Amino acid sequence: MVLQLIKDGLIFWNPWWNDKTDIIETLKGRASIDDIRPLFNRKEILAITGVRRSGKTSSLYLLIKELLKKLNTNQVLYVNLDDPTFKDTNLDKIYEVYEELMMPTGKKYLFFDEIQNMQNWEKWVKKIYDSYKNIKIVVSGSNSSLLKSEYSKYLVGRNLTHELFPLSFREFIEFNGLNISTEAKLLAAKSRIKHMLDEYLRFGGFPEVVLEKNKDLKYTLLKEYFNAILARDILTRYEIKERKKLEKLAIYLLTNISNMTSAKSLSSLLGLNIRTVQEYFNHLEDVYLLFFVNHYSYSLKAQYTYPRKAYSVDTGLRSAVSFRFSEDIGRLIENLIFLNLRNRGEIYYWKDANSELDFVVKKGLKITQLIQVCYDIDNPKTKKRELKGLVNGMKYFNLRRGTIITWDYEDSEKINDKTIEYIPLWKWLLGKKC
């Protein structure tokens, strides 16, 4: 009975074995596939991780689509391990059934989606990698711990990894039919881009949400994503005793993005001990729901004891869960800037007794950027406060240039020997590749 279930499951998930390719022919590509392809073309195991529904499965299918143009269909195996069909089996048996069903010849390509659902998967993958030269393995997972614990322990030196996130703003506008390749095109499309940015802030970049036209359904999808991340990526993987309190903590942090918080302050609010709250923080970060930013200090102890700031993996997800948008647009902009800074270095915030700086970017041992976020730059009090934080930060880090990202204000000014650049958010997000 189990054997027949495995056969049925494999046939269902590999329709190309029966010359059915509808599921992949209609897929819409994204820029991230260009970053994945060079990793895929190497011999190492490729691991694609990221938040649930961010497009990991589509990326696997896009790789498969390219393979099927030059290979026999029986050389490609895809298994979705979220499917309960495979709950009572193991990778050895799945591979054995594949060999019996298809009798593949030549190099084989094995794609295992949401592999964290299979116990001891890392040992099997290591065995296959070490034993067979003619097999390429690609795995995906919704948990960054795949790369931090058991995964790295068994597969060190054998793997390459790529983290996949919801669509960037550039990908978002391309999904909506706008391609910006020059600065002239960027400026010509300014009004349309600002309108798209408002929608992007409101609903985020999850691919299926972007493609959905009904706004009520967008929020419904986002709420379902939130519930699925908690239920399937945290509660089924970790031994969580206080499930309601974990949900309450996640909602609180999403509602209060960019605010300083600590496990100590939240332990009283939730009625949990500090260690448990810290464990919940780690779980929320492991599944890519939230990210935490430390205060910058030359003392590591101070970095870890100071309150931290939390940011959501997606601004739309945050808005759907917190039921707030317009009154929090400044926080959403700050969240969006954090997401775009993640790949540019280590990210911190900084403050002294009198002022605060939103982002400090560090590469290696060097501080490379200081960024302040100010939506309402026309308000004199607001501008004065944000300038004070940035200039104080520039003095502290001995930098002569700093950036204030605004909604639509562009200018530069000198304060003594310091240069302040004001850059509109839409231009900052898109200007790098023009």
Order of alpha helices (4+ residues) and beta strands (2+ residues): alpha-alpha-alpha-beta-alpha-beta-alpha-beta-alpha-beta-alpha-beta-alpha-alpha-alpha-alpha-alpha-alpha-beta-alpha-alpha-beta-alpha-beta-alpha-alpha-beta-beta-beta-alpha-beta-beta-beta-alpha
